């Protein structure tokens, strides 16, 4: 299995079940109530979406 890394967060990489040519993943290591998925057309696109989600998650945590 392949993993993405960004700012201390890890995301997994899987083939999308809804888009035959797409990829998807989720941010790993979060608490049970927090489940964040992201999608992309290719690995570069997936990495970009993963980084955007992580940046958003960090911004939300800083507001709390």
Secondary structure, 3 states (H helix, E strand, C coil): CEEEEECCEEEEEEECCCCCCCEEEEEECCCCCCCCEEEECCHHHHHHHHHHHHHHHHHHHHHC
